[in-house]
């Protein structure tokens, strides 16, 4: 998180392979508290029934295993444009 703040990133990407997605509400809260207002995307193992929870916490998009690189790039470009509007 500190590196994202220092570097002034446009988007933060998180990869999860286990139950890490459960930490997303806490991470999103910490980012807001630090004044970091950039989109966050999450990729990896996120059960479909947990997707709403992470999106309600503020995650812009969830990429499940098997999502094509083209779909990920298209989505991130769209999210990045929205963040600059």
PDB file of N, CA, C and O in Angstrom:
ATOM      1  N   UNK A   1       0.823  -1.183   0.000  1.00  0.00           N
ATOM      2  CA  UNK A   1       0.000   0.000   0.000  1.00  0.00           C
ATOM      3  C   UNK A   1       0.870   1.251   0.000  1.00  0.00           C
ATOM      4  O   UNK A   1       0.594   2.195  -0.740  1.00  0.00           O
ATOM      5  N   UNK A   2       1.894   1.268   0.803  1.00  0.00           N
ATOM      6  CA  UNK A   2       2.759   2.441   0.865  1.00  0.00           C
ATOM      7  C   UNK A   2       3.428   2.704  -0.475  1.00  0.00           C
ATOM      8  O   UNK A   2       3.590   3.858  -0.872  1.00  0.00           O
ATOM      9  N   UNK A   3       3.819   1.641  -1.176  1.00  0.00           N
ATOM     10  CA  UNK A   3       4.437   1.807  -2.490  1.00  0.00           C
ATOM     11  C   UNK A   3       3.447   2.411  -3.476  1.00  0.00           C
ATOM     12  O   UNK A   3       3.811   3.275  -4.274  1.00  0.00           O
ATOM     13  N   UNK A   4       2.199   1.963  -3.424  1.00  0.00           N
ATOM     14  CA  UNK A   4       1.167   2.511  -4.310  1.00  0.00           C
ATOM     15  C   UNK A   4       0.999   4.005  -4.059  1.00  0.00           C
ATOM     16  O   UNK A   4       0.830   4.779  -5.002  1.00  0.00           O
ATOM     17  N   UNK A   5       1.044   4.408  -2.811  1.00  0.00           N
ATOM     18  CA  UNK A   5       0.918   5.821  -2.462  1.00  0.00           C
ATOM     19  C   UNK A   5       2.117   6.599  -3.000  1.00  0.00           C
ATOM     20  O   UNK A   5       1.956   7.646  -3.627  1.00  0.00           O
ATOM     21  N   UNK A   6       3.318   6.081  -2.752  1.00  0.00           N
ATOM     22  CA  UNK A   6       4.544   6.761  -3.175  1.00  0.00           C
ATOM     23  C   UNK A   6       4.635   6.890  -4.690  1.00  0.00           C
ATOM     24  O   UNK A   6       5.080   7.917  -5.204  1.00  0.00           O
ATOM     25  N   UNK A   7       4.219   5.859  -5.397  1.00  0.00           N
ATOM     26  CA  UNK A   7       4.357   5.835  -6.851  1.00  0.00           C
ATOM     27  C   UNK A   7       3.194   6.494  -7.582  1.00  0.00           C
ATOM     28  O   UNK A   7       3.274   6.719  -8.790  1.00  0.00           O
ATOM     29  N   UNK A   8       2.130   6.803  -6.879  1.00  0.00           N
ATOM     30  CA  UNK A   8       0.986   7.446  -7.519  1.00  0.00           C
ATOM     31  C   UNK A   8       0.340   6.576  -8.586  1.00  0.00           C
ATOM     32  O   UNK A   8       0.064   7.043  -9.691  1.00  0.00           O
ATOM     33  N   UNK A   9       0.102   5.336  -8.262  1.00  0.00           N
ATOM     34  CA  UNK A   9      -0.430   4.384  -9.233  1.00  0.00           C
ATOM     35  C   UNK A   9      -1.844   4.747  -9.681  1.00  0.00           C
ATOM     36  O   UNK A   9      -2.573   5.453  -8.984  1.00  0.00           O
ATOM     37  N   UNK A  10      -2.215   4.245 -10.867  1.00  0.00           N
ATOM     38  CA  UNK A  10      -3.554   4.469 -11.413  1.00  0.00           C
ATOM     39  C   UNK A  10      -4.525   3.367 -11.020  1.00  0.00           C
ATOM     40  O   UNK A  10      -5.724   3.609 -10.888  1.00  0.00           O
ATOM     41  N   UNK A  11      -4.012   2.161 -10.834  1.00  0.00           N
ATOM     42  CA  UNK A  11      -4.822   0.992 -10.468  1.00  0.00           C
ATOM     43  C   UNK A  11      -3.969   0.089  -9.588  1.00  0.00           C
ATOM     44  O   UNK A  11      -2.762  -0.033  -9.797  1.00  0.00           O
ATOM     45  N   UNK A  12      -4.601  -0.542  -8.606  1.00  0.00           N
ATOM     46  CA  UNK A  12      -3.932  -1.531  -7.772  1.00  0.00           C
ATOM     47  C   UNK A  12      -4.498  -2.905  -8.130  1.00  0.00           C
ATOM     48  O   UNK A  12      -5.714  -3.094  -8.160  1.00  0.00           O
ATOM     49  N   UNK A  13      -3.621  -3.847  -8.399  1.00  0.00           N
ATOM     50  CA  UNK A  13      -4.030  -5.220  -8.694  1.00  0.00           C
ATOM     51  C   UNK A  13      -3.603  -6.142  -7.572  1.00  0.00           C
ATOM     52  O   UNK A  13      -2.457  -6.098  -7.123  1.00  0.00           O
ATOM     53  N   UNK A  14      -4.520  -6.972  -7.121  1.00  0.00           N
ATOM     54  CA  UNK A  14      -4.259  -7.928  -6.047  1.00  0.00           C
ATOM     55  C   UNK A  14      -4.497  -9.328  -6.604  1.00  0.00           C
ATOM     56  O   UNK A  14      -5.479  -9.565  -7.307  1.00  0.00           O
ATOM     57  N   UNK A  15      -3.604 -10.239  -6.289  1.00  0.00           N
ATOM     58  CA  UNK A  15      -3.754 -11.642  -6.685  1.00  0.00           C
ATOM     59  C   UNK A  15      -4.003 -12.470  -5.438  1.00  0.00           C
ATOM     60  O   UNK A  15      -3.310 -12.318  -4.433  1.00  0.00           O
ATOM     61  N   UNK A  16      -4.990 -13.342  -5.507  1.00  0.00           N
ATOM     62  CA  UNK A  16      -5.315 -14.189  -4.368  1.00  0.00           C
ATOM     63  C   UNK A  16      -5.439 -15.638  -4.805  1.00  0.00           C
ATOM     64  O   UNK A  16      -6.059 -15.933  -5.827  1.00  0.00           O
ATOM     65  N   UNK A  17      -4.858 -16.530  -4.042  1.00  0.00           N
ATOM     66  CA  UNK A  17      -4.925 -17.956  -4.354  1.00  0.00           C
ATOM     67  C   UNK A  17      -5.567 -18.754  -3.235  1.00  0.00           C
ATOM     68  O   UNK A  17      -5.769 -19.962  -3.361  1.00  0.00           O
ATOM     69  N   UNK A  18      -5.883 -18.088  -2.153  1.00  0.00           N
ATOM     70  CA  UNK A  18      -6.519 -18.794  -1.037  1.00  0.00           C
ATOM     71  C   UNK A  18      -7.640 -17.913  -0.502  1.00  0.00           C
ATOM     72  O   UNK A  18      -8.350 -17.285  -1.287  1.00  0.00           O
ATOM     73  N   UNK A  19      -7.808 -17.853   0.766  1.00  0.00           N
ATOM     74  CA  UNK A  19      -8.884 -17.060   1.354  1.00  0.00           C
ATOM     75  C   UNK A  19      -8.533 -15.597   1.523  1.00  0.00           C
ATOM     76  O   UNK A  19      -9.209 -14.886   2.267  1.00  0.00           O
ATOM     77  N   UNK A  20      -7.484 -15.128   0.845  1.00  0.00           N
ATOM     78  CA  UNK A  20      -7.054 -13.737   0.986  1.00  0.00           C
ATOM     79  C   UNK A  20      -8.151 -12.733   0.638  1.00  0.00           C
ATOM     80  O   UNK A  20      -8.164 -11.619   1.161  1.00  0.00           O
ATOM     81  N   UNK A  21      -9.059 -13.123  -0.234  1.00  0.00           N
ATOM     82  CA  UNK A  21     -10.130 -12.203  -0.638  1.00  0.00           C
ATOM     83  C   UNK A  21     -10.945 -11.738   0.570  1.00  0.00           C
ATOM     84  O   UNK A  21     -11.576 -10.681   0.523  1.00  0.00           O
ATOM     85  N   UNK A  22     -10.934 -12.517   1.642  1.00  0.00           N
ATOM     86  CA  UNK A  22     -11.669 -12.142   2.849  1.00  0.00           C
ATOM     87  C   UNK A  22     -11.090 -10.894   3.513  1.00  0.00           C
ATOM     88  O   UNK A  22     -11.757 -10.247   4.320  1.00  0.00           O
ATOM     89  N   UNK A  23      -9.853 -10.563   3.170  1.00  0.00           N
ATOM     90  CA  UNK A  23      -9.194  -9.381   3.736  1.00  0.00           C
ATOM     91  C   UNK A  23      -9.497  -8.107   2.949  1.00  0.00           C
ATOM     92  O   UNK A  23      -9.107  -7.016   3.364  1.00  0.00           O
ATOM     93  N   UNK A  24     -10.186  -8.237   1.823  1.00  0.00           N
ATOM     94  CA  UNK A  24     -10.414  -7.075   0.960  1.00  0.00           C
ATOM     95  C   UNK A  24     -11.198  -5.948   1.641  1.00  0.00           C
ATOM     96  O   UNK A  24     -10.835  -4.786   1.458  1.00  0.00           O
ATOM     97  N   UNK A  25     -12.244  -6.225   2.409  1.00  0.00           N
ATOM     98  CA  UNK A  25     -12.917  -5.096   3.077  1.00  0.00           C
ATOM     99  C   UNK A  25     -11.968  -4.300   3.976  1.00  0.00           C
ATOM    100  O   UNK A  25     -12.026  -3.071   4.011  1.00  0.00           O
ATOM    101  N   UNK A  26     -11.100  -5.001   4.698  1.00  0.00           N
ATOM    102  CA  UNK A  26     -10.144  -4.317   5.575  1.00  0.00           C
ATOM    103  C   UNK A  26      -9.140  -3.509   4.742  1.00  0.00           C
ATOM    104  O   UNK A  26      -8.827  -2.369   5.085  1.00  0.00           O
ATOM    105  N   UNK A  27      -8.641  -4.091   3.662  1.00  0.00           N
ATOM    106  CA  UNK A  27      -7.688  -3.383   2.802  1.00  0.00           C
ATOM    107  C   UNK A  27      -8.326  -2.145   2.185  1.00  0.00           C
ATOM    108  O   UNK A  27      -7.716  -1.077   2.159  1.00  0.00           O
ATOM    109  N   UNK A  28      -9.540  -2.284   1.693  1.00  0.00           N
ATOM    110  CA  UNK A  28     -10.218  -1.146   1.073  1.00  0.00           C
ATOM    111  C   UNK A  28     -10.443  -0.026   2.094  1.00  0.00           C
ATOM    112  O   UNK A  28     -10.315   1.154   1.768  1.00  0.00           O
ATOM    113  N   UNK A  29     -10.772  -0.399   3.309  1.00  0.00           N
ATOM    114  CA  UNK A  29     -10.956   0.596   4.376  1.00  0.00           C
ATOM    115  C   UNK A  29      -9.636   1.318   4.658  1.00  0.00           C
ATOM    116  O   UNK A  29      -9.610   2.541   4.797  1.00  0.00           O
ATOM    117  N   UNK A  30      -8.551   0.563   4.740  1.00  0.00           N
ATOM    118  CA  UNK A  30      -7.238   1.172   4.985  1.00  0.00           C
ATOM    119  C   UNK A  30      -6.847   2.124   3.862  1.00  0.00           C
ATOM    120  O   UNK A  30      -6.309   3.202   4.117  1.00  0.00           O
ATOM    121  N   UNK A  31      -7.116   1.729   2.622  1.00  0.00           N
ATOM    122  CA  UNK A  31      -6.805   2.601   1.488  1.00  0.00           C
ATOM    123  C   UNK A  31      -7.586   3.909   1.592  1.00  0.00           C
ATOM    124  O   UNK A  31      -7.022   4.984   1.391  1.00  0.00           O
ATOM    125  N   UNK A  32      -8.867   3.824   1.903  1.00  0.00           N
ATOM    126  CA  UNK A  32      -9.688   5.034   2.055  1.00  0.00           C
ATOM    127  C   UNK A  32      -9.143   5.913   3.188  1.00  0.00           C
ATOM    128  O   UNK A  32      -9.055   7.133   3.049  1.00  0.00           O
ATOM    129  N   UNK A  33      -8.781   5.281   4.308  1.00  0.00           N
ATOM    130  CA  UNK A  33      -8.256   6.036   5.452  1.00  0.00           C
ATOM    131  C   UNK A  33      -6.964   6.760   5.097  1.00  0.00           C
ATOM    132  O   UNK A  33      -6.698   7.846   5.612  1.00  0.00           O
ATOM    133  N   UNK A  34      -6.158   6.160   4.217  1.00  0.00           N
ATOM    134  CA  UNK A  34      -4.893   6.764   3.785  1.00  0.00           C
ATOM    135  C   UNK A  34      -5.093   7.770   2.655  1.00  0.00           C
ATOM    136  O   UNK A  34      -4.141   8.414   2.213  1.00  0.00           O
ATOM    137  N   UNK A  35      -6.335   7.902   2.191  1.00  0.00           N
ATOM    138  CA  UNK A  35      -6.611   8.841   1.117  1.00  0.00           C
ATOM    139  C   UNK A  35      -6.262   8.322  -0.262  1.00  0.00           C
ATOM    140  O   UNK A  35      -6.142   9.101  -1.208  1.00  0.00           O
ATOM    141  N   UNK A  36      -6.098   7.014  -0.387  1.00  0.00           N
ATOM    142  CA  UNK A  36      -5.786   6.415  -1.680  1.00  0.00           C
ATOM    143  C   UNK A  36      -7.099   6.144  -2.395  1.00  0.00           C
ATOM    144  O   UNK A  36      -7.884   5.289  -1.986  1.00  0.00           O
ATOM    145  N   UNK A  37      -7.321   6.888  -3.467  1.00  0.00           N
ATOM    146  CA  UNK A  37      -8.576   6.778  -4.194  1.00  0.00           C
ATOM    147  C   UNK A  37      -8.296   6.296  -5.616  1.00  0.00           C
ATOM    148  O   UNK A  37      -8.508   7.024  -6.585  1.00  0.00           O
ATOM    149  N   UNK A  38      -7.818   5.060  -5.723  1.00  0.00           N
ATOM    150  CA  UNK A  38      -7.579   4.452  -7.032  1.00  0.00           C
ATOM    151  C   UNK A  38      -8.338   3.133  -7.098  1.00  0.00           C
ATOM    152  O   UNK A  38      -8.554   2.488  -6.072  1.00  0.00           O
ATOM    153  N   UNK A  39      -8.738   2.733  -8.292  1.00  0.00           N
ATOM    154  CA  UNK A  39      -9.445   1.462  -8.420  1.00  0.00           C
ATOM    155  C   UNK A  39      -8.564   0.287  -8.008  1.00  0.00           C
ATOM    156  O   UNK A  39      -7.347   0.303  -8.195  1.00  0.00           O
ATOM    157  N   UNK A  40      -9.207  -0.730  -7.444  1.00  0.00           N
ATOM    158  CA  UNK A  40      -8.533  -1.970  -7.064  1.00  0.00           C
ATOM    159  C   UNK A  40      -9.204  -3.111  -7.814  1.00  0.00           C
ATOM    160  O   UNK A  40     -10.430  -3.230  -7.817  1.00  0.00           O
ATOM    161  N   UNK A  41      -8.382  -3.956  -8.457  1.00  0.00           N
ATOM    162  CA  UNK A  41      -8.892  -5.158  -9.114  1.00  0.00           C
ATOM    163  C   UNK A  41      -8.316  -6.364  -8.398  1.00  0.00           C
ATOM    164  O   UNK A  41      -7.224  -6.312  -7.833  1.00  0.00           O
ATOM    165  N   UNK A  42      -9.067  -7.439  -8.434  1.00  0.00           N
ATOM    166  CA  UNK A  42      -8.698  -8.652  -7.716  1.00  0.00           C
ATOM    167  C   UNK A  42      -8.751  -9.822  -8.680  1.00  0.00           C
ATOM    168  O   UNK A  42      -9.733  -9.999  -9.401  1.00  0.00           O
ATOM    169  N   UNK A  43      -7.702 -10.614  -8.691  1.00  0.00           N
ATOM    170  CA  UNK A  43      -7.672 -11.785  -9.558  1.00  0.00           C
ATOM    171  C   UNK A  43      -7.299 -13.020  -8.769  1.00  0.00           C
ATOM    172  O   UNK A  43      -6.535 -12.958  -7.805  1.00  0.00           O
ATOM    173  N   UNK A  44      -7.854 -14.150  -9.196  1.00  0.00           N
ATOM    174  CA  UNK A  44      -7.504 -15.405  -8.558  1.00  0.00           C
ATOM    175  C   UNK A  44      -8.716 -16.160  -8.072  1.00  0.00           C
ATOM    176  O   UNK A  44      -9.797 -16.078  -8.655  1.00  0.00           O
ATOM    177  N   UNK A  45      -8.524 -16.895  -6.998  1.00  0.00           N
ATOM    178  CA  UNK A  45      -9.563 -17.757  -6.454  1.00  0.00           C
ATOM    179  C   UNK A  45     -10.486 -16.940  -5.553  1.00  0.00           C
ATOM    180  O   UNK A  45     -10.162 -16.657  -4.399  1.00  0.00           O
ATOM    181  N   UNK A  46     -11.624 -16.574  -6.095  1.00  0.00           N
ATOM    182  CA  UNK A  46     -12.651 -15.848  -5.344  1.00  0.00           C
ATOM    183  C   UNK A  46     -13.970 -16.550  -5.631  1.00  0.00           C
ATOM    184  O   UNK A  46     -14.462 -16.497  -6.758  1.00  0.00           O
ATOM    185  N   UNK A  47     -14.548 -17.206  -4.633  1.00  0.00           N
ATOM    186  CA  UNK A  47     -15.825 -17.874  -4.870  1.00  0.00           C
ATOM    187  C   UNK A  47     -16.872 -16.892  -5.398  1.00  0.00           C
ATOM    188  O   UNK A  47     -16.912 -15.730  -4.992  1.00  0.00           O
ATOM    189  N   UNK A  48     -17.704 -17.371  -6.295  1.00  0.00           N
ATOM    190  CA  UNK A  48     -18.745 -16.515  -6.891  1.00  0.00           C
ATOM    191  C   UNK A  48     -19.601 -15.848  -5.814  1.00  0.00           C
ATOM    192  O   UNK A  48     -19.986 -14.688  -5.957  1.00  0.00           O
ATOM    193  N   UNK A  49     -19.901 -16.580  -4.734  1.00  0.00           N
ATOM    194  CA  UNK A  49     -20.753 -15.993  -3.692  1.00  0.00           C
ATOM    195  C   UNK A  49     -20.028 -14.937  -2.858  1.00  0.00           C
ATOM    196  O   UNK A  49     -20.669 -14.224  -2.087  1.00  0.00           O
ATOM    197  N   UNK A  50     -18.707 -14.820  -2.996  1.00  0.00           N
ATOM    198  CA  UNK A  50     -17.945 -13.791  -2.278  1.00  0.00           C
ATOM    199  C   UNK A  50     -17.687 -12.570  -3.157  1.00  0.00           C
ATOM    200  O   UNK A  50     -17.231 -11.537  -2.668  1.00  0.00           O
ATOM    201  N   UNK A  51     -17.975 -12.687  -4.444  1.00  0.00           N
ATOM    202  CA  UNK A  51     -17.704 -11.588  -5.368  1.00  0.00           C
ATOM    203  C   UNK A  51     -18.480 -10.326  -4.987  1.00  0.00           C
ATOM    204  O   UNK A  51     -17.920  -9.230  -5.017  1.00  0.00           O
ATOM    205  N   UNK A  52     -19.743 -10.461  -4.634  1.00  0.00           N
ATOM    206  CA  UNK A  52     -20.532  -9.295  -4.221  1.00  0.00           C
ATOM    207  C   UNK A  52     -19.933  -8.625  -2.997  1.00  0.00           C
ATOM    208  O   UNK A  52     -19.908  -7.397  -2.910  1.00  0.00           O
ATOM    209  N   UNK A  53     -19.448  -9.421  -2.048  1.00  0.00           N
ATOM    210  CA  UNK A  53     -18.864  -8.880  -0.823  1.00  0.00           C
ATOM    211  C   UNK A  53     -17.641  -8.018  -1.140  1.00  0.00           C
ATOM    212  O   UNK A  53     -17.509  -6.919  -0.602  1.00  0.00           O
ATOM    213  N   UNK A  54     -16.751  -8.500  -2.001  1.00  0.00           N
ATOM    214  CA  UNK A  54     -15.546  -7.713  -2.289  1.00  0.00           C
ATOM    215  C   UNK A  54     -15.879  -6.482  -3.129  1.00  0.00           C
ATOM    216  O   UNK A  54     -15.242  -5.439  -2.983  1.00  0.00           O
ATOM    217  N   UNK A  55     -16.870  -6.600  -4.003  1.00  0.00           N
ATOM    218  CA  UNK A  55     -17.261  -5.435  -4.798  1.00  0.00           C
ATOM    219  C   UNK A  55     -17.945  -4.389  -3.913  1.00  0.00           C
ATOM    220  O   UNK A  55     -17.744  -3.189  -4.104  1.00  0.00           O
ATOM    221  N   UNK A  56     -18.742  -4.833  -2.957  1.00  0.00           N
ATOM    222  CA  UNK A  56     -19.360  -3.883  -2.026  1.00  0.00           C
ATOM    223  C   UNK A  56     -18.308  -3.180  -1.177  1.00  0.00           C
ATOM    224  O   UNK A  56     -18.507  -2.045  -0.743  1.00  0.00           O
ATOM    225  N   UNK A  57     -17.193  -3.858  -0.943  1.00  0.00           N
ATOM    226  CA  UNK A  57     -16.098  -3.254  -0.181  1.00  0.00           C
ATOM    227  C   UNK A  57     -15.359  -2.205  -1.009  1.00  0.00           C
ATOM    228  O   UNK A  57     -14.617  -1.386  -0.467  1.00  0.00           O
ATOM    229  N   UNK A  58     -15.568  -2.238  -2.339  1.00  0.00           N
ATOM    230  CA  UNK A  58     -14.940  -1.227  -3.186  1.00  0.00           C
ATOM    231  C   UNK A  58     -14.067  -1.759  -4.299  1.00  0.00           C
ATOM    232  O   UNK A  58     -13.512  -0.971  -5.065  1.00  0.00           O
ATOM    233  N   UNK A  59     -13.924  -3.071  -4.415  1.00  0.00           N
ATOM    234  CA  UNK A  59     -13.128  -3.651  -5.494  1.00  0.00           C
ATOM    235  C   UNK A  59     -13.855  -3.399  -6.817  1.00  0.00           C
ATOM    236  O   UNK A  59     -15.051  -3.663  -6.941  1.00  0.00           O
ATOM    237  N   UNK A  60     -13.117  -2.887  -7.800  1.00  0.00           N
ATOM    238  CA  UNK A  60     -13.728  -2.508  -9.079  1.00  0.00           C
ATOM    239  C   UNK A  60     -14.081  -3.720  -9.938  1.00  0.00           C
ATOM    240  O   UNK A  60     -15.106  -3.721 -10.620  1.00  0.00           O
ATOM    241  N   UNK A  61     -13.238  -4.750  -9.908  1.00  0.00           N
ATOM    242  CA  UNK A  61     -13.488  -5.926 -10.748  1.00  0.00           C
ATOM    243  C   UNK A  61     -12.790  -7.140 -10.159  1.00  0.00           C
ATOM    244  O   UNK A  61     -11.749  -7.034  -9.511  1.00  0.00           O
ATOM    245  N   UNK A  62     -13.395  -8.299 -10.403  1.00  0.00           N
ATOM    246  CA  UNK A  62     -12.830  -9.576  -9.977  1.00  0.00           C
ATOM    247  C   UNK A  62     -12.590 -10.419 -11.229  1.00  0.00           C
ATOM    248  O   UNK A  62     -13.496 -10.618 -12.037  1.00  0.00           O
ATOM    249  N   UNK A  63     -11.369 -10.907 -11.378  1.00  0.00           N
ATOM    250  CA  UNK A  63     -11.013 -11.767 -12.498  1.00  0.00           C
ATOM    251  C   UNK A  63     -10.790 -13.181 -11.980  1.00  0.00           C
ATOM    252  O   UNK A  63      -9.878 -13.437 -11.194  1.00  0.00           O
ATOM    253  N   UNK A  64     -11.635 -14.082 -12.430  1.00  0.00           N
ATOM    254  CA  UNK A  64     -11.556 -15.474 -11.998  1.00  0.00           C
ATOM    255  C   UNK A  64     -10.560 -16.248 -12.858  1.00  0.00           C
ATOM    256  O   UNK A  64     -10.231 -15.815 -13.963  1.00  0.00           O
ATOM    257  N   UNK A  65     -10.074 -17.393 -12.361  1.00  0.00           N
ATOM    258  CA  UNK A  65      -9.176 -18.215 -13.163  1.00  0.00           C
ATOM    259  C   UNK A  65      -9.806 -18.515 -14.527  1.00  0.00           C
ATOM    260  O   UNK A  65     -10.997 -18.808 -14.632  1.00  0.00           O
ATOM    261  N   UNK A  66      -8.988 -18.435 -15.546  1.00  0.00           N
ATOM    262  CA  UNK A  66      -9.468 -18.706 -16.895  1.00  0.00           C
ATOM    263  C   UNK A  66      -9.910 -17.460 -17.640  1.00  0.00           C
ATOM    264  O   UNK A  66     -10.196 -17.530 -18.835  1.00  0.00           O
ATOM    265  N   UNK A  67      -9.973 -16.317 -16.961  1.00  0.00           N
ATOM    266  CA  UNK A  67     -10.313 -15.078 -17.651  1.00  0.00           C
ATOM    267  C   UNK A  67      -9.215 -14.785 -18.659  1.00  0.00           C
ATOM    268  O   UNK A  67      -8.030 -14.824 -18.328  1.00  0.00           O
ATOM    269  N   UNK A  68      -9.610 -14.495 -19.874  1.00  0.00           N
ATOM    270  CA  UNK A  68      -8.611 -14.257 -20.921  1.00  0.00           C
ATOM    271  C   UNK A  68      -7.839 -12.971 -20.652  1.00  0.00           C
ATOM    272  O   UNK A  68      -8.356 -12.026 -20.057  1.00  0.00           O
ATOM    273  N   UNK A  69      -6.607 -12.961 -21.101  1.00  0.00           N
ATOM    274  CA  UNK A  69      -5.772 -11.772 -20.965  1.00  0.00           C
ATOM    275  C   UNK A  69      -6.428 -10.595 -21.682  1.00  0.00           C
ATOM    276  O   UNK A  69      -6.381  -9.465 -21.195  1.00  0.00           O
ATOM    277  N   UNK A  70      -7.029 -10.851 -22.820  1.00  0.00           N
ATOM    278  CA  UNK A  70      -7.706  -9.791 -23.573  1.00  0.00           C
ATOM    279  C   UNK A  70      -8.835  -9.165 -22.738  1.00  0.00           C
ATOM    280  O   UNK A  70      -8.986  -7.944 -22.706  1.00  0.00           O
ATOM    281  N   UNK A  71      -9.621 -10.010 -22.068  1.00  0.00           N
ATOM    282  CA  UNK A  71     -10.721  -9.503 -21.238  1.00  0.00           C
ATOM    283  C   UNK A  71     -10.185  -8.688 -20.060  1.00  0.00           C
ATOM    284  O   UNK A  71     -10.759  -7.660 -19.701  1.00  0.00           O
ATOM    285  N   UNK A  72      -9.101  -9.140 -19.470  1.00  0.00           N
ATOM    286  CA  UNK A  72      -8.500  -8.420 -18.342  1.00  0.00           C
ATOM    287  C   UNK A  72      -7.995  -7.056 -18.799  1.00  0.00           C
ATOM    288  O   UNK A  72      -8.253  -6.045 -18.145  1.00  0.00           O
ATOM    289  N   UNK A  73      -7.279  -7.026 -19.915  1.00  0.00           N
ATOM    290  CA  UNK A  73      -6.731  -5.769 -20.429  1.00  0.00           C
ATOM    291  C   UNK A  73      -7.850  -4.791 -20.770  1.00  0.00           C
ATOM    292  O   UNK A  73      -7.781  -3.614 -20.417  1.00  0.00           O
ATOM    293  N   UNK A  74      -8.877  -5.279 -21.455  1.00  0.00           N
ATOM    294  CA  UNK A  74     -10.004  -4.426 -21.823  1.00  0.00           C
ATOM    295  C   UNK A  74     -10.665  -3.833 -20.587  1.00  0.00           C
ATOM    296  O   UNK A  74     -10.979  -2.643 -20.551  1.00  0.00           O
ATOM    297  N   UNK A  75     -10.874  -4.667 -19.577  1.00  0.00           N
ATOM    298  CA  UNK A  75     -11.513  -4.206 -18.349  1.00  0.00           C
ATOM    299  C   UNK A  75     -10.648  -3.189 -17.618  1.00  0.00           C
ATOM    300  O   UNK A  75     -11.157  -2.169 -17.154  1.00  0.00           O
ATOM    301  N   UNK A  76      -9.359  -3.448 -17.509  1.00  0.00           N
ATOM    302  CA  UNK A  76      -8.464  -2.532 -16.799  1.00  0.00           C
ATOM    303  C   UNK A  76      -8.366  -1.197 -17.531  1.00  0.00           C
ATOM    304  O   UNK A  76      -8.327  -0.145 -16.892  1.00  0.00           O
ATOM    305  N   UNK A  77      -8.327  -1.227 -18.855  1.00  0.00           N
ATOM    306  CA  UNK A  77      -8.317   0.031 -19.609  1.00  0.00           C
ATOM    307  C   UNK A  77      -9.588   0.829 -19.333  1.00  0.00           C
ATOM    308  O   UNK A  77      -9.530   2.045 -19.152  1.00  0.00           O
ATOM    309  N   UNK A  78     -10.720   0.161 -19.301  1.00  0.00           N
ATOM    310  CA  UNK A  78     -11.996   0.821 -19.044  1.00  0.00           C
ATOM    311  C   UNK A  78     -12.032   1.398 -17.629  1.00  0.00           C
ATOM    312  O   UNK A  78     -12.469   2.531 -17.422  1.00  0.00           O
ATOM    313  N   UNK A  79     -11.575   0.617 -16.671  1.00  0.00           N
ATOM    314  CA  UNK A  79     -11.539   1.085 -15.269  1.00  0.00           C
ATOM    315  C   UNK A  79     -10.605   2.280 -15.140  1.00  0.00           C
ATOM    316  O   UNK A  79     -10.923   3.247 -14.448  1.00  0.00           O
ATOM    317  N   UNK A  80      -9.458   2.220 -15.800  1.00  0.00           N
ATOM    318  CA  UNK A  80      -8.505   3.326 -15.759  1.00  0.00           C
ATOM    319  C   UNK A  80      -9.084   4.601 -16.338  1.00  0.00           C
ATOM    320  O   UNK A  80      -8.867   5.683 -15.792  1.00  0.00           O
ATOM    321  N   UNK A  81      -9.820   4.489 -17.440  1.00  0.00           N
ATOM    322  CA  UNK A  81     -10.452   5.668 -18.043  1.00  0.00           C
ATOM    323  C   UNK A  81     -11.493   6.257 -17.101  1.00  0.00           C
ATOM    324  O   UNK A  81     -11.586   7.477 -16.966  1.00  0.00           O
ATOM    325  N   UNK A  82     -12.276   5.404 -16.448  1.00  0.00           N
ATOM    326  CA  UNK A  82     -13.292   5.883 -15.512  1.00  0.00           C
ATOM    327  C   UNK A  82     -12.661   6.618 -14.353  1.00  0.00           C
ATOM    328  O   UNK A  82     -13.210   7.605 -13.862  1.00  0.00           O
ATOM    329  N   UNK A  83     -11.494   6.137 -13.907  1.00  0.00           N
ATOM    330  CA  UNK A  83     -10.801   6.763 -12.785  1.00  0.00           C
ATOM    331  C   UNK A  83     -10.271   8.146 -13.103  1.00  0.00           C
ATOM    332  O   UNK A  83     -10.054   8.955 -12.202  1.00  0.00           O
ATOM    333  N   UNK A  84     -10.059   8.424 -14.403  1.00  0.00           N
ATOM    334  CA  UNK A  84      -9.534   9.730 -14.799  1.00  0.00           C
ATOM    335  C   UNK A  84     -10.642  10.720 -15.146  1.00  0.00           C
ATOM    336  O   UNK A  84     -10.364  11.897 -15.379  1.00  0.00           O
ATOM    337  N   UNK A  85     -11.876  10.268 -15.183  1.00  0.00           N
ATOM    338  CA  UNK A  85     -12.996  11.165 -15.546  1.00  0.00           C
ATOM    339  C   UNK A  85     -13.448  11.963 -14.351  1.00  0.00           C
ATOM    340  O   UNK A  85     -14.374  12.767 -14.459  1.00  0.00           O
TER     341      UNK A  85
END
